[in-house]
Amino acid sequence: MKSATALLVLCTGMSHQKANAFSATHRQPTIKPSKTTISSTQLYEQPINLNQLLGTASPATMQNYNLPPDTIADGLSAQIFTRLNKAVDDTRETTEIILVPKNTEDHFIDTFRVEIPIPLDSIGLGIELLELEGGREDGLGIVIVNDLVPGGNAQRALDEKTAAQETIMYGDSISAAELILRRSGSTAEDQTDLLSARTECLGYDSTVGALGGLLSKLSDEDGGSNIVDATMILTLRRLRRRPQLQVKLYY
């Protein structure tokens, strides 16, 4: 067990699940010539954009696609993607590790953001983290939210949320964090600083280090004396059940 962190009030556990956490055949169909003439009717001249047709689902609607805790813990994996840089003068490859579902047919990874105001007299997130995969020398792993600390900043922020905002629940994984600092300046206008850190598919220690590094900017010893207010924006990724779409065709 890892000890609690003063800045974040986090806890951890290890499941020691041996999943294929860090993970590409294509077969061309055989086409035989035919003398039969087939006539077809094109239903639509252009592809249908379902997002525009159906609209964006509200957070309340998306709660219907949440999964039970045991499915979440066993259903997450990490995959390494390598892409070529599209810049004209840059041919280097970019490697990215992202969270993916093990069962891509029935599940998908949803992404959303949550804002958490950070009082200057109570620095921290109040989020308990659980490590599912980790202990690697490169700091990679899978960490999810285990719970919220009662009375913590995250819990207070969610208590004040509206129906149009997402919540934080067990199984959510923090993929990125942004800290917005508003400082009092010598001029009439305040200065705003934006600090960010990527935490997707990091182990417990690396995740706590990244989040704690952002929160440390609020201390007086690190230039926090002229900060007026601070807000942490977390980008969270959640394993959800893939929606099923029923379509009726009339012809």
C-alpha positions as CSV (number, residue, x, y, z in Angstrom):
1,M,0.0,0.0,0.0
2,K,1.2,3.5,-0.8
3,S,1.0,6.3,1.8
4,A,-1.4,9.2,1.5
5,T,-0.1,12.4,-0.2
6,A,-0.4,15.7,1.6
7,L,-1.3,17.7,-1.5
8,L,-3.9,15.4,-3.0
9,V,-5.1,13.1,-0.2
10,L,-4.8,10.1,-2.4
11,C,-4.9,6.4,-1.6
12,T,-4.0,3.4,-3.8
13,G,-4.2,-0.3,-4.1
14,M,-2.8,-3.0,-6.4
15,S,-4.9,-5.6,-8.1
16,H,-1.9,-7.2,-9.9
17,Q,-4.1,-8.0,-12.9
18,K,-2.0,-9.4,-15.7
19,A,-3.8,-7.9,-18.7
20,N,-2.3,-7.2,-22.0
21,A,-2.1,-3.6,-21.0
22,F,0.4,-2.3,-23.4
23,S,-0.4,-3.4,-27.0
24,A,-1.8,-4.6,-35.1
25,T,-3.8,-8.7,-40.2
26,H,-5.8,-7.4,-43.0
27,R,-7.2,-9.8,-45.5
28,Q,-8.4,-8.5,-48.9
29,P,-11.6,-10.1,-50.1
30,T,-11.5,-12.2,-53.2
31,I,-13.6,-10.6,-56.0
32,K,-14.7,-13.0,-58.8
33,P,-15.9,-11.5,-62.1
34,S,-19.6,-11.9,-62.8
35,K,-21.7,-11.5,-65.9
36,T,-24.8,-10.6,-63.9
37,T,-25.8,-7.0,-64.2
38,I,-26.9,-5.5,-60.8
39,S,-28.7,-2.3,-60.6
40,S,-28.6,-0.3,-57.3
41,T,-30.2,2.7,-55.8
42,Q,-28.1,5.2,-53.8
43,L,-30.2,6.2,-50.8
44,Y,-28.0,9.2,-49.8
45,E,-25.6,11.2,-52.0
46,Q,-23.4,11.9,-49.0
47,P,-22.5,10.0,-45.8
48,I,-24.8,10.6,-42.9
49,N,-23.3,12.4,-39.9
50,L,-25.0,10.8,-36.9
51,N,-23.8,13.5,-34.5
52,Q,-25.6,16.1,-36.5
53,L,-28.6,13.9,-37.0
54,L,-29.0,12.8,-33.3
55,G,-27.4,15.7,-31.6
56,T,-25.1,15.6,-28.5
57,A,-26.2,13.5,-25.6
58,S,-26.6,15.2,-22.3
59,P,-24.5,14.0,-19.2
60,A,-27.8,12.8,-17.7
61,T,-28.5,10.6,-20.7
62,M,-24.9,9.3,-20.8
63,Q,-25.3,8.0,-17.2
64,N,-27.5,5.2,-18.7
65,Y,-24.3,3.8,-20.3
66,N,-22.2,3.6,-17.1
67,L,-20.8,0.2,-16.2
68,P,-20.7,-1.6,-12.9
69,P,-17.4,-1.3,-10.9
70,D,-16.1,-4.8,-11.5
71,T,-16.5,-4.4,-15.2
72,I,-14.6,-1.2,-15.2
73,A,-11.7,-2.6,-13.2
74,D,-11.3,-5.5,-15.6
75,G,-12.1,-3.7,-18.8
76,L,-9.4,-1.1,-19.2
77,S,-6.2,-1.4,-21.2
78,A,-3.4,0.8,-22.5
79,Q,-2.3,0.9,-26.2
80,I,0.7,2.5,-27.8
81,F,0.2,4.4,-31.0
82,T,3.0,5.6,-33.2
83,R,2.2,8.4,-35.8
84,L,4.3,10.2,-38.3
85,N,4.5,14.0,-37.8
86,K,2.5,15.8,-40.5
87,A,4.8,18.8,-40.4
88,V,6.6,19.4,-43.8
89,D,10.0,19.7,-42.3
90,D,9.6,17.2,-39.5
91,T,9.5,13.4,-40.3
92,R,9.9,12.3,-36.7
93,E,7.5,9.7,-35.2
94,T,5.3,10.6,-32.3
95,T,4.5,7.9,-29.8
96,E,1.3,8.2,-27.7
97,I,-0.2,5.9,-25.1
98,I,-3.9,6.1,-24.6
99,L,-6.5,4.3,-22.6
100,V,-8.6,1.8,-24.5
101,P,-11.4,-0.7,-23.7
102,K,-10.4,-4.4,-23.8
103,N,-13.9,-5.2,-25.3
104,T,-14.1,-2.7,-28.2
105,E,-17.4,-4.2,-29.5
106,D,-19.4,-3.5,-26.4
107,H,-17.5,-0.7,-24.7
108,F,-16.0,2.6,-25.5
109,I,-14.0,5.3,-23.7
110,D,-15.8,8.6,-23.2
111,T,-14.0,11.8,-22.5
112,F,-15.2,14.9,-20.5
113,R,-13.9,17.7,-18.3
114,V,-14.7,18.8,-14.8
115,E,-13.7,22.1,-13.1
116,I,-12.6,22.1,-9.5
117,P,-12.0,25.5,-7.8
118,I,-9.0,25.3,-5.4
119,P,-9.3,27.6,-2.3
120,L,-5.9,29.0,-1.4
121,D,-6.4,28.1,2.2
122,S,-7.2,24.4,1.3
123,I,-4.9,23.3,-1.5
124,G,-5.7,19.8,-2.8
125,L,-8.1,17.9,-4.9
126,G,-9.7,15.5,-2.4
127,I,-9.6,12.5,-4.9
128,E,-8.6,9.0,-3.9
129,L,-6.7,7.1,-6.6
130,L,-6.4,3.4,-7.2
131,E,-3.6,1.8,-9.3
132,L,-4.8,-1.1,-11.4
133,E,-1.5,-1.5,-13.4
134,G,1.9,-0.1,-12.5
135,G,5.2,-0.7,-10.9
136,R,7.1,-0.2,-14.2
137,E,10.4,1.6,-14.5
138,D,9.1,3.9,-17.2
139,G,6.3,5.1,-14.9
140,L,3.5,3.8,-17.1
141,G,0.3,2.2,-15.8
142,I,-3.4,2.6,-15.3
143,V,-4.8,4.6,-12.4
144,I,-8.5,5.2,-11.7
145,V,-10.6,7.2,-9.3
146,N,-11.5,5.1,-6.2
147,D,-13.5,7.7,-4.3
148,L,-13.9,11.3,-3.4
149,V,-12.8,12.6,0.0
150,P,-15.9,13.9,1.9
151,G,-15.8,17.6,2.2
152,G,-12.8,17.9,-0.3
153,N,-12.6,20.3,-3.1
154,A,-13.7,17.8,-5.7
155,Q,-16.8,16.8,-3.7
156,R,-17.7,20.5,-3.0
157,A,-17.4,21.3,-6.7
158,L,-19.7,18.4,-7.7
159,D,-22.2,19.4,-5.1
160,E,-22.6,22.7,-6.9
161,K,-22.6,21.3,-10.4
162,T,-25.6,21.7,-12.8
163,A,-27.4,19.0,-14.7
164,A,-25.3,19.9,-17.8
165,Q,-22.1,18.9,-16.1
166,E,-20.6,15.5,-15.6
167,T,-19.7,14.1,-12.2
168,I,-16.7,12.1,-11.0
169,M,-17.2,8.5,-10.1
170,Y,-15.4,5.2,-9.5
171,G,-13.4,4.1,-12.5
172,D,-12.8,7.5,-14.1
173,S,-9.2,8.0,-15.2
174,I,-7.5,11.4,-15.2
175,S,-5.9,11.8,-18.6
176,A,-4.8,15.5,-18.2
177,A,-5.0,18.4,-15.8
178,E,-4.9,22.2,-16.3
179,L,-4.4,24.7,-13.6
180,I,-5.7,28.2,-14.2
181,L,-4.1,30.8,-11.9
182,R,-5.4,34.4,-11.7
183,R,-2.8,36.7,-10.3
184,S,-3.1,40.3,-9.1
185,G,-0.8,42.5,-11.2
186,S,0.5,46.0,-10.9
187,T,-1.9,47.2,-13.6
188,A,-5.7,47.3,-13.5
189,E,-6.0,43.9,-15.3
190,D,-5.1,40.7,-13.6
191,Q,-2.7,38.2,-15.1
192,T,-3.9,34.7,-16.0
193,D,-1.5,31.7,-16.1
194,L,-2.3,28.3,-17.5
195,L,-0.2,25.2,-16.5
196,S,-0.9,21.7,-17.7
197,A,0.2,18.1,-17.3
198,R,-0.7,14.9,-19.1
199,T,-1.4,11.9,-16.9
200,E,-3.0,9.4,-19.2
201,C,-1.7,5.9,-18.7
202,L,0.7,6.8,-15.9
203,G,1.2,4.8,-12.8
204,Y,0.3,6.0,-9.3
205,D,3.6,7.7,-8.4
206,S,3.8,9.4,-11.8
207,T,0.2,10.6,-11.6
208,V,0.6,12.0,-8.1
209,G,3.9,13.6,-9.1
210,A,2.3,15.4,-12.1
211,L,-0.8,16.6,-10.2
212,G,1.2,17.5,-7.2
213,G,3.6,19.5,-9.3
214,L,0.8,21.7,-10.6
215,L,-0.7,22.2,-7.1
216,S,2.8,23.2,-5.7
217,K,2.6,26.4,-7.8
218,L,0.0,27.6,-5.3
219,S,2.5,27.7,-2.4
220,D,4.1,31.0,-1.4
221,E,7.5,29.4,-1.8
222,D,6.9,28.8,-5.5
223,G,5.6,32.2,-6.4
224,G,2.0,31.9,-5.2
225,S,1.9,35.0,-3.0
226,N,0.0,37.1,-5.6
227,I,-2.5,34.5,-6.7
228,V,-6.1,35.7,-6.4
229,D,-7.9,32.4,-7.3
230,A,-7.1,29.0,-8.8
231,T,-9.1,26.4,-10.8
232,M,-8.1,22.9,-11.7
233,I,-9.7,21.5,-14.9
234,L,-9.5,17.7,-15.1
235,T,-9.9,15.8,-18.3
236,L,-11.4,12.4,-17.4
237,R,-11.9,9.2,-19.4
238,R,-14.6,6.8,-18.5
239,L,-15.4,3.2,-19.7
240,R,-19.0,3.0,-20.9
241,R,-21.4,0.6,-22.5
242,R,-21.5,1.3,-26.3
243,P,-25.0,2.6,-27.2
244,Q,-27.1,0.6,-29.6
245,L,-28.8,2.3,-32.4
246,Q,-32.0,0.9,-33.9
247,V,-32.8,1.8,-37.5
248,K,-35.9,1.1,-39.5
249,L,-35.6,1.1,-43.2
250,Y,-38.7,1.7,-45.4
251,Y,-38.5,0.8,-49.1
